[in-house]
Each structure stands twice: as structure tokens, then as C-alpha cells.
Amino acid sequence: MPKKKSLSEKEIAKLESMIPDVAVRATRSAHSRALSTGMAVMGVLGRDLVETSADGSVRIVGKAKPRRKVTVGQVVTVQRMA
């Protein structure tokens, strides 16, 4: 069985620096895939929670609460919407 090569700190830092771009592409791809299958997508537009349908129509569902600042290690409880 061949030995695995461990990554250097420089290589790890380079890979970690790519995470934000990969996350943006993955989010956009998931959004597009959901719309292309006819599903609706929820999002925030300004201060409104909106539902975007596959046909491009946008419906305001409610008001979005202000973003919450959290500190490392803080536990956040999320309430489900009915």
C-alpha cells in the first residue's frame, strides 16, 4: 500500500483560500438546479424573505429578521417556519 503524502502548510493555505469561491459556485449551481427542476427558491431581497419560482416570478413571503452577529463557540437556535 503506497504511503500518502502529507500536505505542507503552504499547500493547505492555498486550498483553504479557494473555499469561498467554491462555496459561491456551489450555491449558484444549487440555485440554478432547483429552478431548472421547477422548484421554488427562498432567499432574502433587501429586508424581505422572497420565494422565486422557476418562471421567474417573485413573491414576498414575509419580513426578514436582521442578521445576527455570533461569536466563535456561541450556540444559535434556529426556529422552523411552518
PALO-346376 format. One line per field, with one value per residue: residue in one letter; residue number from 0; x, y, z of N, C-alpha, C, O, CB in turn. Coordinates in steps of 0.2 Angstrom, whole numbers, plus 5000, padded with zeros to 4 digits. Glycine has a CB too. Layout:
BEGIN
code = (A,...) .
pos = (NUM,...) .
n_east = (X,...) .
n_north = (Y,...) .
n_up = (Z,...) .
ca_east = (X,...) .
ca_north = (Y,...) .
ca_up = (Z,...) .
c_east = (X,...) .
c_north = (Y,...) .
c_up = (Z,...) .
o_east = (X,...) .
o_north = (Y,...) .
o_up = (Z,...) .
cb_east = (X,...) .
cb_north = (Y,...) .
cb_up = (Z,...) .
***
This chain:
BEGIN
code = (M,P,K,K,K,S,L,S,E,K,E,I,A,K,L,E,S,M,I,P,D,V,A,V,R,A,T,R,S,A,H,S,R,A,L,S,T,G,M,A,V,M,G,V,L,G,R,D,L,V,E,T,S,A,D,G,S,V,R,I,V,G,K,A,K,P,R,R,K,V,T,V,G,Q,V,V,T,V,Q,R,M,A) .
pos = (0,1,2,3,4,5,6,7,8,9,10,11,12,13,14,15,16,17,18,19,20,21,22,23,24,25,26,27,28,29,30,31,32,33,34,35,36,37,38,39,40,41,42,43,44,45,46,47,48,49,50,51,52,53,54,55,56,57,58,59,60,61,62,63,64,65,66,67,68,69,70,71,72,73,74,75,76,77,78,79,80,81) .
n_east = (5004,5004,5012,5004,5006,5009,5002,5010,5011,5009,5003,4991,4986,4984,4974,4964,4961,4954,4941,4930,4927,4923,4912,4903,4901,4895,4884,4877,4875,4867,4856,4852,4850,4839,4829,4828,4822,4810,4807,4804,4813,4819,4824,4833,4829,4833,4825,4816,4809,4809,4801,4807,4801,4801,4797,4802,4795,4792,4788,4784,4786,4788,4794,4812,4822,4834,4851,4861,4874,4887,4898,4913,4910,4898,4881,4868,4851,4839,4823,4810,4800,4783) .
n_north = (4994,5011,5025,5039,5056,5070,5086,5102,5117,5128,5123,5119,5131,5137,5129,5131,5144,5144,5140,5150,5154,5142,5139,5149,5146,5133,5136,5145,5136,5126,5134,5137,5123,5120,5129,5125,5113,5115,5119,5130,5144,5150,5166,5181,5197,5213,5218,5208,5192,5181,5171,5164,5158,5145,5151,5163,5172,5182,5181,5190,5183,5186,5197,5198,5195,5205,5202,5191,5194,5183,5174,5165,5148,5151,5146,5144,5144,5138,5142,5133,5137,5137) .
n_up = (5000,4995,5003,5009,5004,5015,5016,5014,5024,5016,5005,5011,5015,5003,4997,5007,5004,4993,4996,4998,4985,4979,4987,4983,4970,4971,4978,4969,4958,4964,4966,4953,4948,4956,4952,4938,4939,4942,4955,4969,4975,4991,4997,5002,4999,5000,5014,5014,5014,5001,4988,4974,4959,4947,4935,4935,4943,4957,4974,4989,5005,5018,5031,5033,5047,5055,5052,5063,5074,5078,5090,5090,5095,5100,5103,5092,5091,5080,5073,5066,5051,5049) .
ca_east = (5000,5008,5011,5001,5010,5005,5002,5013,5006,5008,4998,4985,4983,4981,4967,4959,4960,4949,4935,4925,4925,4920,4906,4899,4899,4891,4877,4874,4874,4861,4850,4850,4847,4832,4824,4828,4818,4803,4806,4804,4819,4819,4830,4832,4830,4833,4823,4810,4810,4805,4801,4807,4798,4805,4795,4805,4790,4795,4783,4786,4784,4787,4800,4817,4824,4841,4856,4863,4882,4889,4905,4915,4908,4891,4876,4862,4845,4835,4816,4807,4794,4778) .
ca_north = (5000,5017,5030,5046,5062,5075,5092,5107,5122,5132,5119,5119,5138,5138,5125,5135,5151,5143,5138,5155,5154,5135,5139,5153,5142,5128,5139,5147,5129,5123,5138,5135,5117,5120,5132,5121,5107,5118,5121,5137,5145,5155,5170,5187,5203,5219,5216,5204,5185,5181,5165,5164,5152,5143,5155,5170,5177,5183,5183,5191,5179,5189,5201,5195,5197,5207,5197,5191,5193,5177,5174,5158,5144,5153,5141,5148,5140,5140,5141,5131,5141,5132) .
ca_up = (5000,4995,5008,5007,5005,5019,5013,5018,5027,5011,5001,5015,5015,4996,4996,5011,5001,4987,4999,4997,4978,4978,4990,4979,4964,4973,4980,4962,4955,4968,4965,4946,4948,4959,4947,4932,4940,4943,4962,4971,4980,4995,4998,5005,4995,5004,5020,5013,5013,4995,4985,4967,4956,4940,4929,4936,4947,4964,4979,4996,5009,5024,5033,5036,5053,5055,5053,5070,5074,5083,5091,5089,5100,5103,5101,5090,5090,5074,5073,5059,5049,5047) .
c_east = (5004,5006,5008,5005,5006,5007,5006,5008,5005,5003,4991,4982,4981,4975,4962,4957,4954,4942,4929,4922,4921,4913,4901,4897,4894,4884,4874,4872,4867,4855,4848,4847,4840,4827,4823,4823,4811,4802,4806,4810,4818,4825,4828,4833,4828,4831,4817,4813,4806,4806,4801,4805,4802,4803,4798,4801,4793,4789,4786,4782,4783,4793,4806,4820,4831,4846,4859,4871,4883,4896,4907,4913,4901,4886,4870,4857,4841,4828,4814,4801,4789,4776) .
c_north = (5006,5022,5036,5051,5067,5082,5097,5112,5127,5129,5120,5126,5139,5135,5129,5141,5150,5141,5144,5154,5147,5136,5144,5149,5137,5131,5142,5141,5126,5127,5137,5129,5116,5123,5128,5115,5109,5120,5128,5138,5151,5159,5176,5192,5209,5216,5211,5197,5183,5173,5166,5158,5151,5148,5162,5175,5177,5185,5184,5187,5182,5194,5197,5199,5200,5201,5197,5190,5187,5177,5166,5154,5146,5148,5145,5143,5143,5138,5139,5135,5136,5132) .
c_up = (5000,5001,5005,5009,5009,5015,5017,5020,5021,5006,5004,5014,5008,4995,5000,5008,4995,4990,4997,4990,4976,4981,4986,4973,4965,4975,4973,4958,4958,4966,4958,4945,4950,4955,4941,4933,4942,4951,4963,4975,4984,4996,5001,5000,4999,5011,5020,5012,5007,4992,4978,4964,4949,4935,4930,4941,4954,4969,4986,5001,5016,5025,5035,5042,5052,5056,5061,5070,5080,5084,5091,5096,5103,5099,5099,5088,5084,5074,5066,5058,5047,5040) .
o_east = (5009,5001,5009,5008,5000,5012,5006,5003,4999,4998,4986,4976,4976,4970,4956,4951,4951,4937,4924,4916,4916,4908,4895,4891,4890,4879,4868,4866,4863,4850,4842,4842,4836,4822,4818,4821,4807,4796,4809,4812,4815,4830,4822,4839,4822,4835,4814,4818,4800,4811,4797,4808,4806,4808,4797,4803,4796,4785,4790,4776,4778,4797,4805,4820,4835,4844,4859,4874,4880,4900,4902,4914,4898,4886,4868,4857,4840,4827,4816,4797,4791,4771) .
o_north = (5007,5022,5038,5051,5069,5083,5097,5113,5129,5133,5121,5127,5143,5138,5130,5143,5155,5141,5141,5155,5147,5133,5142,5150,5135,5128,5140,5141,5124,5124,5136,5128,5113,5120,5128,5112,5105,5121,5132,5133,5156,5156,5178,5192,5210,5213,5210,5196,5184,5170,5170,5152,5155,5149,5167,5180,5172,5189,5180,5187,5180,5195,5192,5205,5197,5197,5202,5185,5187,5179,5162,5156,5142,5146,5150,5137,5149,5132,5142,5137,5131,5129) .
o_up = (5004,5003,5000,5014,5008,5012,5023,5017,5021,5004,5001,5013,5007,4992,4998,5009,4993,4986,4995,4988,4973,4978,4985,4971,4962,4973,4973,4955,4954,4965,4957,4941,4947,4954,4938,4928,4944,4952,4959,4979,4982,4996,5003,4997,5000,5014,5025,5008,5007,4993,4975,4966,4947,4930,4926,4943,4957,4967,4988,5001,5020,5021,5039,5042,5047,5060,5064,5066,5085,5080,5091,5101,5107,5094,5102,5085,5083,5076,5061,5062,5044,5038) .
cb_east = (4995,5007,5018,4994,5012,5008,4995,5019,5010,5014,5000,4986,4989,4986,4968,4962,4966,4952,4935,4927,4931,4924,4906,4903,4906,4894,4878,4879,4880,4862,4852,4856,4852,4833,4827,4834,4821,4798,4811,4798,4826,4816,4834,4836,4825,4827,4821,4806,4808,4808,4795,4815,4791,4804,4788,4806,4783,4800,4778,4785,4788,4787,4798,4823,4824,4842,4862,4860,4885,4886,4907,4923,4913,4889,4874,4864,4840,4839,4812,4806,4796,4772) .
cb_north = (5000,5020,5032,5047,5065,5075,5095,5110,5126,5133,5112,5117,5143,5136,5118,5136,5154,5137,5138,5162,5154,5129,5142,5160,5139,5124,5145,5151,5124,5122,5146,5136,5112,5123,5139,5119,5102,5113,5117,5140,5146,5152,5171,5188,5202,5223,5222,5206,5180,5185,5161,5166,5153,5136,5155,5173,5174,5189,5176,5199,5172,5184,5207,5195,5192,5213,5197,5185,5199,5170,5176,5157,5145,5160,5136,5151,5140,5137,5146,5124,5146,5133) .
cb_up = (5006,4988,5011,5011,4999,5026,5012,5013,5032,5007,5000,5022,5017,4991,4999,5018,4999,4983,5007,4998,4973,4981,4997,4977,4960,4979,4984,4958,4955,4975,4966,4941,4951,4966,4946,4929,4946,4941,4966,4974,4975,5002,4991,5012,4988,5002,5025,5007,5019,4990,4987,4965,4954,4939,4928,4930,4947,4965,4979,4997,5010,5030,5038,5030,5059,5059,5049,5074,5076,5080,5098,5088,5106,5101,5107,5083,5096,5067,5076,5059,5043,5052) .
***
